[in-house]
Amino acid sequence: MSFTRTAVIRAPPERIFSVLADLGQTKQWMPAVQSIDNVTPGPVRVGTAWKETRKAGKRTMESTIQVALYRPPSQLGLQVDGKAMRGQMTFTLAPKEGGTEVRYDAQMSGKGLFRLMSGMMNRMMAEEDHDILDRLRGQVERGR
């Protein structure tokens, strides 16, 4: 099970990609993220990994996130590996009249016994991230 969000943001793909790839800005537009601890040094690229702690409803979840796809300024793909689940998130950016069309695809699946809850995990994530592109838009526009 997966979900997709799309939006047009009035900024060039390079500007939007720079916000997506800047871990220092993440907590500003993703308020569920409580902390980010680098696992690999250096700039974001394929293989870069970090530990992320985020609030999910009343729970606090810790995951390792690794960059799986890095094609500036058009695609950023992330692999998520948590205690109970794993998944992929991909941002795809394409120039469009008046800005950039941003597509966000996410797919999560439970591990072990949590596999039975994969559908519920995706619904919860879709609910929590229903406005992810609006938050991204706000961050991109604040940084102009």
C-alpha positions in Angstrom: 0.0 0.0 0.0 1.3 3.5 -0.8 0.2 7.0 -1.2 1.0 10.0 -3.4 0.7 13.7 -3.0 1.3 16.3 -5.8 1.5 20.1 -5.8 2.9 23.0 -7.8 5.4 25.2 -5.9 6.3 28.6 -7.4 10.0 28.1 -7.3 12.6 26.5 -9.6 13.4 22.8 -9.0 16.9 23.6 -7.9 15.5 25.8 -5.0 13.1 23.1 -3.9 15.7 20.3 -4.1 18.1 22.3 -2.0 15.5 22.5 0.8 14.8 18.8 0.5 18.5 17.9 0.7 19.3 20.2 3.6 18.9 18.2 6.8 19.4 21.5 8.8 16.0 22.7 7.5 14.0 19.4 8.0 12.7 20.2 11.5 11.4 23.6 10.3 9.0 22.1 7.8 8.5 18.7 9.3 7.4 19.4 12.9 7.0 15.7 13.7 10.8 15.3 13.5 12.3 15.7 16.9 16.0 15.1 16.2 18.4 14.2 13.4 21.7 12.6 14.1 24.1 12.1 11.3 25.4 8.5 10.7 27.6 9.3 7.7 29.6 12.6 7.4 29.6 15.0 4.6 27.0 16.4 2.2 23.8 14.6 1.3 24.3 12.1 -1.6 23.5 8.4 -2.3 24.4 6.4 0.8 24.2 9.3 3.2 22.4 8.1 6.4 21.0 9.6 9.6 19.0 8.6 12.6 15.7 10.4 12.9 13.4 10.6 15.9 9.9 11.7 15.2 6.5 11.9 16.9 3.8 9.8 15.4 0.6 10.5 17.2 1.4 9.7 20.9 4.4 7.5 20.0 8.0 8.4 19.4 9.7 6.4 16.6 13.3 6.1 15.8 14.4 5.2 12.2 17.5 5.2 10.1 17.1 7.0 6.9 19.4 6.5 3.9 19.5 8.4 0.6 18.8 5.8 -2.1 18.3 8.1 -5.1 20.0 11.5 -5.5 19.5 13.2 -8.9 19.5 17.0 -8.4 17.3 18.8 -9.1 14.7 16.2 -10.1 14.6 13.2 -7.7 15.4 12.4 -4.1 14.6 9.0 -2.8 14.9 7.9 0.8 14.8 4.4 2.5 13.4 4.3 6.0 14.3 1.5 8.4 12.7 1.5 11.8 12.2 -1.1 14.5 8.7 -2.1 13.3 8.6 -0.9 9.7 10.5 0.0 6.6 9.7 2.0 3.5 10.6 4.3 0.7 9.8 7.9 0.1 10.5 9.7 -3.2 10.3 13.3 -4.2 10.1 13.9 -7.9 10.4 17.5 -9.3 9.5 18.6 -12.8 9.5 22.1 -14.2 6.0 23.4 -14.8 4.7 26.7 -16.0 4.8 29.0 -13.0 7.1 26.8 -10.9 7.7 23.1 -10.2 5.4 20.2 -9.9 6.4 18.2 -6.9 5.3 14.6 -6.5 5.7 12.8 -3.2 5.4 9.0 -3.1 5.6 7.0 0.1 5.2 3.3 0.8 5.7 1.7 4.2 5.5 -1.9 5.3 5.6 -3.6 8.7 8.4 -5.9 9.8 7.7 -9.3 11.3 4.3 -9.4 13.0 3.9 -5.7 12.1 3.5 -6.8 8.5 -0.2 -7.3 9.4 -0.4 -3.6 10.2 1.2 -2.3 6.9 -2.2 -0.9 5.7 -2.8 0.9 9.0 0.8 2.3 9.0 0.3 3.7 5.5 -3.0 5.3 6.4 -1.5 6.9 9.5 1.5 8.2 7.5 -0.8 9.5 4.8 -2.9 11.3 7.4 0.2 12.8 9.1 1.8 13.8 5.8 -1.4 15.0 4.1 0.1 18.5 4.1 3.7 17.7 3.5 4.0 19.6 0.3 2.2 22.6 1.7 4.8 22.6 4.5 7.6 22.2 1.9 6.1 25.1 -0.1 6.1 27.3 3.1 9.8 26.5 3.8 10.8 27.2 0.2 9.0 30.5 0.2 10.4 31.6 3.6 13.9 31.0 2.3 13.6 33.3 -0.7 
